[in-house]
Amino acid sequence: MTLESENQPFNHNLGIILSGGGARGYAHLGVFKALEEMGVFPEAVAGVSAGSIVGTLYASGMDYAGMRKFIDSTSLVRVLFPDVAFSGLLSLSYLRDHLARFIPTNRIEELEKPLVLGLTNLNSGETEFWSEGPLRECVMASCAIPLVFQPIEIDGHLYVDGGLLMNFPVPALRSQCRNLIGVNLMPQIPVSNKKLTSGLSMTAIAIRSFYLSVINNTKPWRDQVEVLIEAPELYHYHIFQFGKWEEILEIGYRATMEKREEIEKLVFSF
């Protein structure tokens, strides 16, 4: 379902798009585990929020084992929820420090593979794609969920979660890659009245409203990738459910393996 002209010169044959999704980001590890088993290695990656973390690890040259080592070396709860700042918002300083321990360079353009990070500029109200610049600060900004984490200042502007306006950053790579694999962690799933009105109904409605906002900004781009990987069962894991990481990782692995024939045909057919 390529939307670009067959005659367009592309920089890369295969790219991968990694959406945001909080704790659901563990599914991205399962995706890369499956792709590695297939012998499929995307040449470029774009990500937002949780996808920006995993995308950075992959672009730095890590294989699946290396990514697992990064995750196993600390809890993502510790990475994403370390300190409360004076403002009452959480700081992402531990994420910055942990990235520094595993990835020496702090420049996006110095990574082994091309990486594009999606950030939301609070000042301009626009999505920005960064393919060069301060790596750790951009990852922190892309993960900075509004009203939870402190905004990150870069070059005099304040930035927050890249998924706020574009959670599935296909435009970041569409013109650069002949083929794209897209991993969307925020599938659209209907929910019942009972689920919305039972228990902490205000919280349930607020969370549902947030999900719908993210789902809506994803819709325009779902049909602009050659292979779309989604797992409806991810909807049952909320974005802060870090304790379920093994289950979530396995869901990502299975969802990718279900697309194996489609992926291998895309990559290995000449």
C-alpha positions in Angstrom: 0.0 0.0 0.0 2.8 2.3 -0.9 1.6 5.9 -1.3 4.8 7.3 -2.8 5.8 7.2 -6.5 7.7 4.2 -7.6 10.2 6.5 -9.2 10.9 8.5 -6.1 14.5 8.2 -4.8 14.4 6.8 -1.2 17.2 7.0 1.3 16.2 3.7 2.8 14.4 0.6 1.8 12.8 -0.2 5.1 11.9 2.0 8.1 9.9 1.3 11.3 7.5 3.6 13.1 7.1 3.1 16.9 4.1 4.7 18.6 3.8 5.9 22.1 1.8 3.9 24.8 3.5 4.1 28.2 4.0 0.6 29.6 2.7 -0.8 26.4 6.1 0.2 25.0 7.4 -3.1 26.1 5.6 -4.5 23.1 8.1 -2.8 20.9 10.8 -5.0 22.4 8.8 -8.1 21.3 8.5 -6.6 17.9 12.3 -6.3 17.5 12.7 -9.8 18.9 10.5 -11.2 16.2 12.0 -9.1 13.4 15.5 -10.3 14.5 14.4 -13.9 14.3 13.1 -13.2 10.8 16.4 -11.6 9.8 14.7 -8.3 9.2 16.5 -5.1 10.3 14.9 -1.8 9.6 17.4 0.8 8.3 15.7 3.8 10.0 13.4 4.4 12.9 11.0 7.0 14.1 9.3 7.1 17.5 7.4 9.1 20.1 7.1 8.7 23.8 7.8 5.0 24.8 8.6 4.5 21.1 11.3 7.1 21.4 13.1 5.1 24.1 13.0 1.8 22.2 13.8 3.5 18.9 16.8 5.2 20.5 18.1 1.8 21.7 17.7 0.3 18.3 19.3 3.2 16.5 22.3 3.1 18.8 23.1 -0.3 17.5 21.5 -2.5 20.1 20.1 -5.9 19.2 17.2 -7.5 21.2 19.6 -8.8 23.8 21.1 -5.3 24.3 17.6 -3.8 24.6 16.7 -6.4 27.2 19.9 -5.6 29.1 18.9 -1.9 29.2 15.5 -2.7 30.5 16.6 -5.5 32.9 19.2 -3.2 34.4 16.5 -1.0 36.0 12.8 -0.9 36.3 11.0 1.3 33.8 9.0 2.6 36.8 12.3 3.9 38.2 13.3 5.3 34.8 10.0 7.1 34.2 8.9 7.9 37.8 12.0 8.8 39.8 11.6 12.2 41.4 8.9 14.8 42.1 10.1 18.3 41.2 9.2 21.5 43.1 6.4 22.1 40.6 4.7 18.9 41.7 5.4 17.3 38.3 7.7 14.3 37.9 11.2 14.6 36.6 12.7 12.5 33.8 16.3 13.0 35.0 16.8 9.3 35.7 15.9 8.4 32.1 18.5 10.9 30.9 21.1 9.4 33.2 20.3 5.8 32.3 20.5 6.6 28.6 23.9 8.2 29.2 25.2 5.0 30.8 24.3 2.9 27.8 24.7 5.3 24.9 27.8 7.5 25.1 26.8 10.1 22.4 24.3 12.7 23.1 23.7 13.6 19.4 20.9 12.0 17.5 22.8 12.3 14.2 25.8 10.3 15.7 23.8 7.1 16.3 24.4 4.1 14.1 21.0 4.2 12.4 19.0 7.2 11.4 16.5 8.2 14.1 13.7 10.7 14.1 12.0 11.7 17.4 8.6 13.3 17.6 8.2 16.1 20.1 5.3 18.5 20.8 6.3 22.2 21.0 4.2 23.8 23.7 5.1 27.3 22.5 4.1 26.8 18.9 1.5 24.0 19.4 3.1 22.0 16.6 4.7 18.6 16.2 8.4 18.7 15.5 10.6 15.9 14.1 14.1 15.9 15.3 16.7 13.9 13.4 19.7 15.8 14.9 20.2 17.5 18.1 20.5 16.6 21.8 19.5 13.0 22.1 18.7 12.6 25.8 16.8 15.9 26.0 14.7 15.0 23.0 13.9 11.5 24.4 12.9 13.1 27.7 10.7 15.6 25.9 9.1 13.0 23.8 8.2 11.0 27.0 7.0 14.0 29.0 3.3 13.3 29.4 1.5 16.6 30.1 0.4 17.2 33.7 2.5 14.2 34.8 6.1 15.2 33.8 7.9 18.5 33.7 8.2 19.9 30.2 11.7 19.9 28.8 13.3 23.1 27.6 15.4 22.8 24.4 16.7 25.9 22.6 14.4 28.2 24.5 11.2 26.3 23.8 9.2 23.9 26.0 8.4 20.4 24.8 6.2 17.6 25.9 5.1 14.1 24.8 5.3 13.7 21.0 2.2 11.5 21.1 0.0 14.4 22.2 -0.5 15.6 18.6 0.9 12.7 16.6 1.3 9.3 18.3 2.0 7.4 15.1 4.8 9.5 13.4 4.6 8.1 9.9 5.4 11.5 8.2 8.8 11.5 9.9 10.0 8.7 7.6 7.4 8.3 4.8 9.4 10.3 2.2 12.7 8.7 3.2 11.7 5.0 3.1 10.4 2.9 0.3 8.6 0.6 2.8 7.4 1.2 6.4 6.5 -1.2 9.2 4.2 0.6 11.7 3.7 -0.5 15.3 0.6 1.1 16.9 0.2 0.5 20.6 -3.1 2.4 20.9 -5.7 0.4 19.0 -9.3 1.5 18.8 -11.5 -0.8 20.9 -15.1 -0.2 21.9 -15.9 -0.2 25.6 -19.1 -0.8 27.5 -21.1 1.6 29.6 -20.4 -0.6 32.6 -16.7 -0.2 32.2 -17.0 3.6 32.0 -19.4 4.0 34.9 -18.3 1.4 37.4 -15.8 2.1 40.1 -13.9 5.4 39.7 -16.0 6.6 36.9 -14.4 10.0 36.6 -11.0 8.4 36.2 -12.3 5.8 33.7 -13.9 8.6 31.6 -10.8 10.7 31.8 -8.5 7.8 30.7 -10.9 6.9 27.9 -11.0 10.5 26.7 -7.2 10.6 26.6 -7.1 7.3 24.7 -9.6 8.6 22.2 -7.6 11.8 21.6 -4.5 9.7 20.8 -6.4 7.2 18.7 -7.9 10.1 16.7 -4.5 11.6 15.8 -3.3 8.1 14.8 -6.1 7.4 12.3 -4.8 9.5 9.4 -1.6 7.5 9.2 -2.6 3.9 9.8 -3.1 3.2 6.2 0.2 4.9 5.1 2.5 2.0 6.1 3.0 -1.2 4.2 2.7 -3.4 7.3 0.7 -2.4 10.3 1.3 -4.2 13.6 -1.5 -3.8 16.2 -2.6 -6.0 19.0 -6.2 -5.3 20.3 -5.4 -7.0 23.6 -3.0 -4.2 24.5 -6.0 -2.0 25.2 -6.5 -4.0 28.4 -3.1 -2.8 29.7 -3.1 0.8 30.9 -0.2 3.0 30.1 1.2 2.8 33.7 0.9 -0.9 34.1 4.7 -1.6 34.1 4.4 -4.7 36.2 3.0 -6.6 33.3 6.0 -6.0 31.1 6.6 -9.7 30.3 3.0 -10.2 29.1 3.1 -7.0 27.0 6.4 -7.9 25.4 5.0 -11.3 24.5 2.0 -9.7 22.9 4.2 -7.6 20.7 6.2 -10.6 19.7 3.1 -12.6 18.8 1.5 -9.7 16.9 4.6 -9.4 14.8 4.9 -13.1 14.1 1.3 -13.1 12.9 2.5 -10.7 10.2 5.6 -12.8 9.4 4.5 -13.8 5.9 3.5 -10.2 5.0 6.8 -8.8 6.4 9.0 -11.4 4.7 7.2 -10.9 1.4 7.8 -7.1 1.7 11.5 -7.4 2.6 12.7 -10.4 0.7 10.7 -10.4 -2.5 12.7 -8.8 -5.4 
